[in-house]
Amino acid sequence: MKKSFLLVVVSFVLLSCGGGSKDAMVRVVESTYPDGKEQKVVYYSNDDKKEKVKEEMYHQNGVLFWKGSFKDEKRDGYWCSWYQNKNINSEGNYVDGMQDGVWKIYYENGKLRYEGAYKNGKQVGEWNFYNENGEKIATENY
């Protein structure tokens, strides 16, 4: 029984680590604060291209400032940023380096500030704006 359990654990660890798989990413700390804390961390593909895959930026207090992914060296997919108090600041998607889809921007207190959609990097449709109490104060159409 113990041998079976040990075999399962070892197999899980090896599979989780990818066994040196080319799909793994290489983590590079590109900048630090004067106190040595990480400021900017970039992940690169572990293949012949060595392309930027993901980026993280940190506030000086160690809280994540923003995080997002890349495709063909351009922002692509979900991106999110946070205030130093860990509340979300903004969130939305990029396609081929341009904002695309619904984006939401928040006040530091966590309440929604405004929301609206982008298409190919340009504002489209109805955008709603709110005050710090979460009450809708304006709507604009693009």
DSSP file (Angstrom, degrees, kcal/mol; ACC not computed):
  #  RESIDUE AA STRUCTURE BP1 BP2  ACC     N-H-->O    O-->H-N    N-H-->O    O-->H-N    TCO  KAPPA ALPHA  PHI   PSI    X-CA   Y-CA   Z-CA
    1    1 A M     >        0   0    0      0, 0.0     4,-2.4     0, 0.0     5,-0.2   0.000 360.0 360.0 360.0 -44.9    0.0    0.0    0.0
    2    2 A K  H  >  +     0   0    0      1,-0.2     4,-2.6     2,-0.2     5,-0.2   0.893 360.0  51.4 -64.4 -38.7    2.8    2.4    0.9
    3    3 A K  H  > S+     0   0    0      2,-0.2     4,-2.5     1,-0.2    -1,-0.2   0.903 109.8  49.5 -65.2 -39.8    4.6    1.6   -2.3
    4    4 A S  H  > S+     0   0    0      2,-0.2     4,-2.2     1,-0.2    -2,-0.2   0.922 112.1  47.8 -63.7 -44.0    1.5    2.3   -4.4
    5    5 A F  H  X S+     0   0    0     -4,-2.4     4,-2.5     2,-0.2    -2,-0.2   0.926 112.4  49.1 -62.4 -45.2    1.0    5.6   -2.6
    6    6 A L  H  X S+     0   0    0     -4,-2.6     4,-2.7     1,-0.2     5,-0.2   0.899 110.2  51.4 -61.8 -41.4    4.6    6.6   -3.1
    7    7 A L  H  X S+     0   0    0     -4,-2.5     4,-2.4     2,-0.2    -1,-0.2   0.901 110.5  48.8 -62.4 -41.7    4.4    5.6   -6.8
    8    8 A V  H  X S+     0   0    0     -4,-2.2     4,-2.4     2,-0.2    -2,-0.2   0.922 112.7  47.8 -64.1 -44.4    1.3    7.8   -7.2
    9    9 A V  H  X S+     0   0    0     -4,-2.5     4,-2.4     2,-0.2    -2,-0.2   0.934 113.3  46.8 -63.4 -47.3    2.9   10.8   -5.5
   10   10 A V  H  X S+     0   0    0     -4,-2.7     4,-2.5     1,-0.2     5,-0.2   0.910 112.9  49.9 -62.6 -42.6    6.1   10.5   -7.5
   11   11 A S  H  X S+     0   0    0     -4,-2.4     4,-2.5    -5,-0.2     5,-0.2   0.915 110.7  49.9 -62.0 -42.9    4.2   10.2  -10.8
   12   12 A F  H  X S+     0   0    0     -4,-2.4     4,-2.7     2,-0.2    -2,-0.2   0.923 111.1  48.8 -61.6 -44.9    2.1   13.2   -9.9
   13   13 A V  H  X S+     0   0    0     -4,-2.4     4,-2.1     2,-0.2    -2,-0.2   0.926 112.7  47.5 -62.5 -45.1    5.1   15.3   -9.1
   14   14 A L  H  X>S+     0   0    0     -4,-2.5     4,-0.8     1,-0.2     5,-0.7   0.911 114.7  45.6 -64.1 -42.3    6.9   14.3  -12.3
   15   15 A L  H  <5S+     0   0    0     -4,-2.5     3,-0.4     1,-0.2    -1,-0.2   0.882 111.8  52.5 -68.3 -37.2    3.8   15.0  -14.4
   16   16 A S  H  <5S+     0   0    0     -4,-2.7    -2,-0.2     1,-0.2    -1,-0.2   0.873 108.4  50.4 -65.9 -37.0    3.2   18.3  -12.6
   17   17 A C  H ><5S-     0   0    0     -4,-2.1     3,-0.7    -5,-0.2    -1,-0.2   0.657 105.3-129.8 -77.1 -15.0    6.7   19.5  -13.3
   18   18 A G  G ><5 -     0   0    0     -4,-0.8     3,-0.8    -3,-0.4    -3,-0.2   0.445  35.4-103.9  81.3  -2.2    6.4   18.7  -17.0
   19   19 A G  G 3 <S-     0   0    0     -5,-0.7    -1,-0.2     1,-0.3    -4,-0.1   0.849  82.8 -45.6  53.4  38.1    9.6   16.7  -16.9
   20   20 A G  G <  S-     0   0    0     -3,-0.7    -1,-0.3     1,-0.2    -2,-0.1   0.734  89.9-179.1  79.0  21.7   11.5   19.5  -18.6
   21   21 A S    X   -     0   0    0     -3,-0.8     3,-1.4    -4,-0.2    -1,-0.2  -0.160  37.5-126.8 -55.9 146.3    8.8   20.0  -21.2
   22   22 A K  T 3  S+     0   0    0      1,-0.2    24,-0.5    -4,-0.1    -1,-0.1   0.630 106.4  71.6 -69.6 -12.7    9.2   22.6  -23.9
   23   23 A D  T 3  S+     0   0    0     -5,-0.1    -1,-0.2    22,-0.1    24,-0.1   0.651  76.9 103.2 -76.4 -14.6    5.8   24.0  -22.8
   24   24 A A  S <  S-     0   0    0     -3,-1.4    22,-1.1    22,-0.2     2,-0.3  -0.237  70.0-127.0 -66.0 157.3    7.3   25.3  -19.6
   25   25 A M  E     -A   45   0A   0     20,-0.2     2,-0.6    21,-0.1    20,-0.2  -0.757   7.7-128.8-106.7 154.4    8.1   29.0  -19.3
   26   26 A V  E     -A   44   0A   0     18,-3.1    18,-2.7    -2,-0.3     2,-0.5  -0.910  22.6-145.3-101.8 123.2   11.3   30.7  -18.3
   27   27 A R  E     -A   43   0A   0     -2,-0.6     2,-0.4    16,-0.2    16,-0.2  -0.779  18.7-177.0 -94.1 126.1   10.8   33.3  -15.5
   28   28 A V  E     -A   42   0A   0     14,-2.9    14,-2.9    -2,-0.5     2,-0.9  -0.985  23.0-144.6-127.3 123.7   13.0   36.4  -15.6
   29   29 A V  E     -A   41   0A   0     -2,-0.4    12,-0.2    12,-0.2     3,-0.1  -0.782  21.6-179.4 -83.1 108.8   13.0   39.2  -13.0
   30   30 A E  E     +     0   0A   0     10,-2.0     2,-0.3    -2,-0.9    11,-0.2   0.725  61.9   8.3 -87.8 -23.1   13.6   42.2  -15.3
   31   31 A S  E     -A   40   0A   0      9,-1.4     8,-2.7     2,-0.0     9,-1.7  -0.991  60.0-165.0-155.9 153.4   13.7   44.9  -12.6
   32   32 A T  E     -A   38   0A   0     -2,-0.3     6,-0.2     6,-0.3     5,-0.1  -0.906  27.1-109.0-132.3 160.7   13.7   45.2   -8.8
   33   33 A Y    >   -     0   0    0      4,-3.0     3,-2.7    -2,-0.3     6,-0.1  -0.439  45.3 -97.2 -80.0 163.9   13.1   48.0   -6.3
   34   34 A P  T 3  S+     0   0    0      0, 0.0    -1,-0.1     0, 0.0    -2,-0.0   0.788 126.1  57.8 -54.5 -28.3   16.0   49.4   -4.3
   35   35 A D  T 3  S-     0   0    0      2,-0.1    25,-0.0    25,-0.1    -2,-0.0   0.446 122.4-106.5 -83.2   2.0   15.1   47.1   -1.4
   36   36 A G  S <  S+     0   0    0     -3,-2.7     3,-0.1     1,-0.3     2,-0.1   0.310  73.2 139.9  94.2  -8.6   15.5   44.0   -3.7
   37   37 A K        -     0   0    0      1,-0.1    -4,-3.0    23,-0.1    -1,-0.3  -0.399  62.5 -96.1 -68.9 146.5   11.8   43.3   -4.1
   38   38 A E  E     +A   32   0A   0     -6,-0.2    -6,-0.3     1,-0.2    24,-0.2  -0.366  43.5 171.1 -64.0 136.8   10.6   42.2   -7.5
   39   39 A Q  E     +     0   0A   0     -8,-2.7    19,-3.0     1,-0.3     2,-0.4   0.748  68.7  18.1-109.3 -52.3    9.2   45.0   -9.7
   40   40 A K  E     -AB  31  57A   0     -9,-1.7   -10,-2.0    17,-0.2    -9,-1.4  -0.987  61.8-177.0-130.3 126.8    8.8   43.4  -13.1
   41   41 A V  E     -AB  29  56A   0     15,-3.0    15,-2.9    -2,-0.4     2,-0.4  -0.986   6.0-170.0-123.2 129.3    8.7   39.7  -13.9
   42   42 A V  E     -AB  28  55A   0    -14,-2.9   -14,-2.9    -2,-0.4     2,-0.5  -0.954  10.1-150.2-121.8 138.7    8.5   38.4  -17.5
   43   43 A Y  E     -AB  27  54A   0     11,-3.0    10,-3.5    -2,-0.4    11,-1.5  -0.919  14.5-165.5-108.8 131.7    7.9   34.9  -18.6
   44   44 A Y  E     -AB  26  52A   0    -18,-2.7   -18,-3.1    -2,-0.5     8,-0.2  -0.846  28.6 -99.1-115.5 151.6    9.3   33.7  -21.9
   45   45 A S  E     -A   25   0A   0      6,-2.9     2,-0.6    -2,-0.3   -20,-0.2  -0.376  26.3-133.2 -66.0 147.1    8.5   30.6  -23.9
   46   46 A N  S    S+     0   0    0    -22,-1.1     2,-0.2   -24,-0.5   -22,-0.2  -0.377  75.3  87.2-100.1  53.4   10.9   27.7  -23.4
   47   47 A D  S    S-     0   0    0     -2,-0.6     3,-0.3   -24,-0.1   -24,-0.0  -0.633 100.0 -75.0-132.9-167.9   11.3   27.0  -27.1
   48   48 A D  S    S+     0   0    0      1,-0.2    -2,-0.0    -2,-0.2    -3,-0.0   0.782 125.8  55.2 -66.2 -26.8   13.5   28.2  -30.0
   49   49 A K  S    S-     0   0    0      2,-0.0    -1,-0.2     1,-0.0    -3,-0.1   0.828  81.9-157.7 -77.9 -32.3   11.5   31.5  -30.3
   50   50 A K        +     0   0    0     -3,-0.3     2,-0.1     1,-0.2    -4,-0.1   0.897  28.3 176.7  53.3  44.5   11.9   32.6  -26.6
   51   51 A E        -     0   0    0      1,-0.1    -6,-2.9    -7,-0.1     2,-0.3  -0.465  38.7-100.4 -80.8 150.5    8.9   34.9  -27.0
   52   52 A K  E     +B   44   0A   0     -8,-0.2    21,-0.5     1,-0.2    -8,-0.3  -0.554  45.0 170.4 -67.1 128.2    7.4   36.9  -24.1
   53   53 A V  E     +     0   0A   0    -10,-3.5    17,-2.9     1,-0.4     2,-0.3   0.738  58.8   5.0-110.1 -37.2    4.4   34.9  -22.9
   54   54 A K  E     -BC  43  69A   0    -11,-1.5   -11,-3.0    15,-0.3    -1,-0.4  -0.989  57.1-158.0-152.6 152.0    3.3   36.7  -19.7
   55   55 A E  E     -BC  42  68A   0     13,-2.7    13,-2.0    -2,-0.3     2,-0.4  -0.999   5.0-173.6-138.6 140.4    4.2   39.8  -17.7
   56   56 A E  E     -BC  41  67A   0    -15,-2.9   -15,-3.0    -2,-0.4     2,-0.4  -0.998   3.1-168.5-131.5 136.9    3.7   40.8  -14.0
   57   57 A M  E     -BC  40  66A   0      9,-2.5     8,-3.5    -2,-0.4     9,-1.7  -0.980  11.4-155.2-124.1 139.2    4.4   44.1  -12.4
   58   58 A Y  E     - C   0  64A   0    -19,-3.0     6,-0.2    -2,-0.4     2,-0.1  -0.877  15.5-122.9-117.9 145.8    4.4   44.6   -8.6
   59   59 A H    >   -     0   0    0      4,-3.4     3,-2.1    -2,-0.3     6,-0.1  -0.375  41.5-103.0 -70.1 162.9    3.8   47.6   -6.4
   60   60 A Q  T 3  S+     0   0    0      1,-0.3    -1,-0.1     2,-0.1   -23,-0.1   0.772 122.3  62.2 -63.1 -24.9    6.7   48.4   -4.0
   61   61 A N  T 3  S-     0   0    0      2,-0.1    -1,-0.3     1,-0.1     3,-0.1   0.418 122.2-105.6 -81.1   4.1    4.8   46.8   -1.1
   62   62 A G  S <  S+     0   0    0     -3,-2.1     2,-0.2     1,-0.3    -2,-0.1   0.328  77.3 134.5  92.7  -7.0    4.8   43.5   -3.0
   63   63 A V        -     0   0    0      1,-0.1    -4,-3.4    21,-0.1    -1,-0.3  -0.557  67.6 -99.9 -76.4 138.8    1.2   43.5   -4.2
   64   64 A L  E     -C   58   0A   0     -2,-0.2    -6,-0.3    -6,-0.2    22,-0.1  -0.376  35.7-174.0 -59.2 129.4    0.6   42.6   -7.8
   65   65 A F  E     -     0   0A   0     -8,-3.5    17,-2.6     1,-0.4     2,-0.3   0.875  65.4 -15.0 -93.2 -51.1    0.1   45.8   -9.9
   66   66 A W  E     -CD  57  81A   0     -9,-1.7    -9,-2.5    15,-0.3    -1,-0.4  -0.988  56.6-171.5-151.9 161.1   -0.8   44.2  -13.2
   67   67 A K  E     +CD  56  80A   0     13,-2.2    13,-2.1    -2,-0.3     2,-0.3  -0.981  19.0 141.1-153.6 137.4   -0.7   40.9  -14.9
   68   68 A G  E     -CD  55  79A   0    -13,-2.0   -13,-2.7    -2,-0.3     2,-0.2  -0.988  35.7-109.2-168.4 172.5   -1.4   39.8  -18.5
   69   69 A S  E     -C   54   0A   0      9,-0.5     7,-2.5     7,-0.3     2,-0.3  -0.679  19.7-146.6-113.3 164.7   -0.4   37.5  -21.3
   70   70 A F  E     - D   0  75A   0    -17,-2.9     2,-0.3     5,-0.3     5,-0.2  -0.917   8.1-170.2-128.2 152.7    1.2   38.0  -24.7
   71   71 A K  E >  S- D   0  74A   0      3,-2.6     3,-1.5    -2,-0.3   -18,-0.1  -0.961  83.1  -5.6-141.6 126.8    0.9   36.4  -28.1
   72   72 A D  T 3  S-     0   0    0     -2,-0.3     3,-0.1     1,-0.3   -19,-0.1   0.886 130.1 -58.9  53.9  41.9    3.4   37.2  -30.9
   73   73 A E  T 3  S+     0   0    0    -21,-0.5     2,-0.3     1,-0.2    -1,-0.3   0.596 118.1 106.6  67.2  13.8    5.0   39.9  -28.6
   74   74 A K  E <  S-D   71   0A   0     -3,-1.5    -3,-2.6   -22,-0.1    -1,-0.2  -0.922  83.5 -93.8-121.4 148.4    1.6   41.8  -28.3
   75   75 A R  E     +D   70   0A   0     -2,-0.3    22,-2.7    -5,-0.2     2,-0.3  -0.362  55.3 168.0 -56.7 134.8   -0.8   42.0  -25.4
   76   76 A D  E     +     0   0A   0     -7,-2.5    -7,-0.3    20,-0.2    19,-0.2  -0.949  36.3   6.5-156.7 130.0   -3.4   39.3  -25.9
   77   77 A G  E    S- E   0  94A   0     17,-3.3    17,-2.0    -2,-0.3     2,-0.2  -0.549 103.7  -4.2  96.0-164.0   -6.0   37.8  -23.6
   78   78 A Y  E     - E   0  93A   0     15,-0.2    -9,-0.5    -2,-0.2     2,-0.4  -0.453  58.8-176.2 -73.8 131.4   -7.1   38.9  -20.1
   79   79 A W  E     +DE  68  92A   0     13,-3.2    13,-2.1    -2,-0.2     2,-0.3  -0.970   3.2 178.8-125.2 143.7   -5.3   41.7  -18.4
   80   80 A C  E     -DE  67  91A   0    -13,-2.1   -13,-2.2    -2,-0.4     2,-0.3  -0.995   9.4-164.9-144.5 146.8   -5.9   42.9  -14.9
   81   81 A S  E     -DE  66  90A   0      9,-2.5     8,-3.4    -2,-0.3     9,-1.3  -0.953   8.0-157.2-132.5 156.0   -4.5   45.6  -12.6
   82   82 A W  E     - E   0  88A   0    -17,-2.6     6,-0.2    -2,-0.3     2,-0.1  -0.925  16.6-121.5-132.0 152.4   -4.8   46.2   -8.8
   83   83 A Y    >   -     0   0    0      4,-3.2     3,-1.9    -2,-0.3   -24,-0.1  -0.399  42.3-100.7 -78.8 167.2   -4.4   49.0   -6.3
   84   84 A Q  T 3  S+     0   0    0      1,-0.3    -1,-0.1     2,-0.1   -21,-0.1   0.753 124.1  62.7 -63.2 -23.1   -1.9   48.7   -3.5
   85   85 A N  T 3  S-     0   0    0      2,-0.1    -1,-0.3    23,-0.1     3,-0.1   0.351 120.2-110.9 -83.4   8.5   -4.8   47.8   -1.2
   86   86 A K  S <  S+     0   0    0     -3,-1.9     2,-0.2     1,-0.3    -2,-0.1   0.375  75.4 134.4  77.8   0.2   -5.3   44.7   -3.4
   87   87 A N        -     0   0    0     21,-0.2    -4,-3.2     1,-0.1    -1,-0.3  -0.535  66.4 -98.2 -74.7 147.4   -8.7   46.0   -4.8
   88   88 A I  E     -E   82   0A   0     -6,-0.2    -6,-0.3    -2,-0.2    22,-0.2  -0.401  35.7-176.1 -68.0 140.0   -9.0   45.6   -8.6
   89   89 A N  E     -     0   0A   0     -8,-3.4    17,-3.2     1,-0.4     2,-0.3   0.818  64.6 -12.1-100.6 -50.5   -8.2   48.7  -10.6
   90   90 A S  E     -EF  81 105A   0     -9,-1.3    -9,-2.5    15,-0.2    -1,-0.4  -0.991  55.5-175.0-152.8 155.6   -9.0   47.6  -14.2
   91   91 A E  E     +EF  80 104A   0     13,-2.0    13,-2.4    -2,-0.3     2,-0.3  -0.976  24.2 112.9-155.3 142.7   -9.8   44.4  -16.2
   92   92 A G  E     -E   79   0A   0    -13,-2.1   -13,-3.2    -2,-0.3     2,-0.3  -0.977  49.4 -82.3 175.5-176.3  -10.4   43.6  -19.8
   93   93 A N  E     -E   78   0A   0      7,-0.4     7,-2.7     9,-0.4     2,-0.4  -0.809  21.3-155.2-115.6 151.4   -9.1   41.8  -22.8
   94   94 A Y  E     -EG  77  99A   0    -17,-2.0   -17,-3.3    -2,-0.3     2,-0.4  -0.935   3.8-167.3-117.0 145.6   -6.6   42.5  -25.6
   95   95 A V  E >  S- G   0  98A   0      3,-2.8     3,-1.7    -2,-0.4   -19,-0.2  -0.978  78.2 -17.2-131.5 120.5   -6.6   41.0  -29.0
   96   96 A D  T 3  S-     0   0    0     -2,-0.4   -20,-0.2     1,-0.3   -21,-0.1   0.863 130.6 -49.2  53.7  40.1   -3.5   41.4  -31.1
   97   97 A G  T 3  S+     0   0    0    -22,-2.7     2,-0.4     1,-0.2    -1,-0.3   0.437 119.1 101.2  85.2  -0.3   -2.2   44.3  -28.9
   98   98 A M  E <  S-G   95   0A   0     -3,-1.7    -3,-2.8   -23,-0.2    -1,-0.2  -0.922  80.1-102.9-121.3 144.8   -5.5   46.2  -28.9
   99   99 A Q  E     +G   94   0A   0     -2,-0.4    22,-2.5    -5,-0.2     2,-0.3  -0.389  47.7 174.0 -60.5 136.8   -8.2   46.5  -26.3
  100  100 A D        +     0   0    0     -7,-2.7    -7,-0.4    20,-0.2    19,-0.2  -0.966  38.4   6.7-152.8 129.0  -11.2   44.4  -27.3
  101  101 A G  E    S- H   0 118A   0     17,-3.2    17,-1.9    -2,-0.3     2,-0.2  -0.491 104.9 -13.0  94.9-169.4  -14.4   43.5  -25.5
  102  102 A V  E     - H   0 117A   0     15,-0.2     2,-0.4    -2,-0.2    -9,-0.4  -0.481  59.0-169.5 -74.7 133.1  -15.8   44.8  -22.2
  103  103 A W  E     - H   0 116A   0     13,-3.3    13,-2.0    -2,-0.2     2,-0.4  -0.954   2.8-162.8-119.8 142.7  -13.4   46.7  -19.9
  104  104 A K  E     -FH  91 115A   0    -13,-2.4   -13,-2.0    -2,-0.4     2,-0.4  -0.992   2.0-166.9-127.7 134.3  -14.2   47.7  -16.4
  105  105 A I  E     -FH  90 114A   0      9,-2.7     8,-3.1    -2,-0.4     9,-1.8  -0.968  13.2-160.5-120.6 136.2  -12.4   50.3  -14.3
  106  106 A Y  E     - H   0 112A   0    -17,-3.2     6,-0.2    -2,-0.4     2,-0.1  -0.805  18.4-116.9-119.2 155.0  -12.9   50.6  -10.5
  107  107 A Y    >   -     0   0    0      4,-3.4     3,-2.0    -2,-0.3     6,-0.1  -0.419  41.4-104.3 -75.1 163.2  -12.4   53.1   -7.8
  108  108 A E  T 3  S+     0   0    0      1,-0.3   -21,-0.2     2,-0.1    -1,-0.1   0.758 121.4  64.1 -62.8 -23.5   -9.9   52.3   -5.1
  109  109 A N  T 3  S-     0   0    0      2,-0.1    -1,-0.3     1,-0.1     3,-0.1   0.475 121.4-106.6 -79.4  -0.3  -12.8   51.5   -2.8
  110  110 A G  S <  S+     0   0    0     -3,-2.0     2,-0.2     1,-0.3    -2,-0.1   0.294  77.9 130.7  96.2  -9.4  -13.8   48.6   -5.1
  111  111 A K        -     0   0    0     21,-0.2    -4,-3.4     1,-0.1    -1,-0.3  -0.507  68.2 -98.7 -78.8 146.7  -16.8   50.2   -6.6
  112  112 A L  E     -H  106   0A   0     -6,-0.2    -6,-0.3    -2,-0.2    22,-0.2  -0.449  34.9-175.9 -65.5 129.6  -17.2   50.3  -10.4
  113  113 A R  E     -     0   0A   0     -8,-3.1    17,-3.2     1,-0.4     2,-0.3   0.874  64.4 -25.4 -92.7 -50.6  -16.1   53.6  -11.9
  114  114 A Y  E     -HI 105 129A   0     -9,-1.8    -9,-2.7    15,-0.2    -1,-0.4  -0.983  54.6-164.7-160.0 160.8  -17.0   52.9  -15.6
  115  115 A E  E     +HI 104 128A   0     13,-2.0    13,-2.3    -2,-0.3     2,-0.3  -0.996  21.9 133.6-148.9 147.1  -17.5   50.1  -18.0
  116  116 A G  E     -H  103   0A   0    -13,-2.0   -13,-3.3    -2,-0.3     2,-0.3  -0.973  42.7 -90.6-177.7 175.9  -17.7   49.8  -21.8
  117  117 A A  E     -HI 102 124A   0      7,-0.9     7,-2.6    -2,-0.3     2,-0.3  -0.742  22.2-157.8-109.7 152.3  -16.6   47.9  -24.8
  118  118 A Y  E     -HI 101 123A   0    -17,-1.9   -17,-3.2    -2,-0.3     2,-0.4  -0.913   2.0-167.4-119.0 150.2  -13.7   48.3  -27.2
  119  119 A K  E >  S- I   0 122A   0      3,-2.5     3,-1.6    -2,-0.3   -19,-0.2  -0.952  80.5 -16.1-136.8 119.3  -13.4   46.9  -30.7
  120  120 A N  T 3  S-     0   0    0     -2,-0.4   -20,-0.2     1,-0.3   -21,-0.1   0.864 130.5 -51.5  53.4  39.6   -9.9   47.0  -32.3
  121  121 A G  T 3  S+     0   0    0    -22,-2.5     2,-0.4     1,-0.2    -1,-0.3   0.462 117.0 108.5  82.9   1.2   -8.7   49.5  -29.7
  122  122 A K  E <  S-I  119   0A   0     -3,-1.6    -3,-2.5   -23,-0.2    -1,-0.2  -0.899  74.6-108.7-115.4 142.6  -11.6   51.9  -30.1
  123  123 A Q  E     +I  118   0A   0     -2,-0.4     2,-0.3    -5,-0.2    -5,-0.2  -0.437  43.8 178.4 -65.2 135.9  -14.5   52.6  -27.8
  124  124 A V  E     -I  117   0A   0     -7,-2.6    -7,-0.9    -2,-0.1    -1,-0.0  -0.964  36.0  -3.6-137.6 154.7  -17.8   51.2  -29.1
  125  125 A G  E    S-     0   0A   0     -2,-0.3    17,-2.3    -9,-0.1     2,-0.4  -0.182 103.7  -9.7  69.9-155.7  -21.4   51.1  -27.9
  126  126 A E  E     - J   0 141A   0     15,-0.2     2,-0.4    16,-0.1    -9,-0.3  -0.663  56.0-166.7 -88.5 130.3  -22.8   52.2  -24.5
  127  127 A W  E     - J   0 140A   0     13,-3.4    13,-2.5    -2,-0.4     2,-0.4  -0.958   7.3-154.5-114.9 133.8  -20.4   53.2  -21.7
  128  128 A N  E     -IJ 115 139A   0    -13,-2.3   -13,-2.0    -2,-0.4     2,-0.4  -0.898   4.7-160.8-112.6 138.6  -21.7   53.6  -18.2
  129  129 A F  E     -IJ 114 138A   0      9,-2.8     8,-2.9    -2,-0.4     9,-1.5  -0.925   7.9-170.2-121.2 142.8  -20.1   55.9  -15.5
  130  130 A Y  E     - J   0 136A   0    -17,-3.2     6,-0.2    -2,-0.4     2,-0.1  -0.904  19.1-123.0-132.0 154.9  -20.6   55.7  -11.8
  131  131 A N    >   -     0   0    0      4,-2.4     3,-2.2    -2,-0.3   -24,-0.1  -0.344  47.2 -88.4 -87.0 178.8  -19.8   57.7   -8.7
  132  132 A E  T 3  S+     0   0    0      1,-0.3   -21,-0.2     2,-0.1    -1,-0.1   0.616 127.6  58.5 -67.0 -11.0  -17.8   56.4   -5.7
  133  133 A N  T 3  S-     0   0    0      2,-0.1    -1,-0.3   -22,-0.0     3,-0.1   0.436 120.4-107.0 -93.9  -1.1  -21.0   55.1   -4.1
  134  134 A G  S <  S+     0   0    0     -3,-2.2     2,-0.4     1,-0.3    -2,-0.1   0.534  72.6 141.6  89.4   7.1  -21.8   52.9   -7.1
  135  135 A E        -     0   0    0      1,-0.1    -4,-2.4     2,-0.0    -1,-0.3  -0.680  57.8-114.2 -85.7 134.4  -24.6   55.1   -8.4
  136  136 A K  E     +J  130   0A   0     -2,-0.4    -6,-0.3    -6,-0.2     3,-0.1  -0.493  40.0 169.2 -67.9 127.7  -24.9   55.5  -12.2
  137  137 A I  E     +     0   0A   0     -8,-2.9     2,-0.3     1,-0.3    -7,-0.2   0.591  56.7   6.0-116.8 -17.3  -24.1   59.2  -13.1
  138  138 A A  E     -J  129   0A   0     -9,-1.5    -9,-2.8     2,-0.0     2,-0.4  -0.994  47.9-156.2-163.4 157.9  -23.8   59.1  -16.9
  139  139 A T  E     -J  128   0A   0     -2,-0.3     2,-0.4   -11,-0.2   -11,-0.2  -0.996  13.9-174.4-137.9 135.8  -24.0   57.1  -20.1
  140  140 A E  E     -J  127   0A   0    -13,-2.5   -13,-3.4    -2,-0.4     2,-0.4  -0.975  13.0-145.3-129.7 147.0  -22.2   57.8  -23.3
  141  141 A N  E      J  126   0A   0     -2,-0.4   -15,-0.2   -15,-0.2   -18,-0.0  -0.919 360.0 360.0-113.1 138.6  -22.5   56.1  -26.7
  142  142 A Y              0   0    0    -17,-2.3   -16,-0.1    -2,-0.4    -1,-0.1   0.334 360.0 360.0-120.9 360.0  -19.6   55.6  -29.1
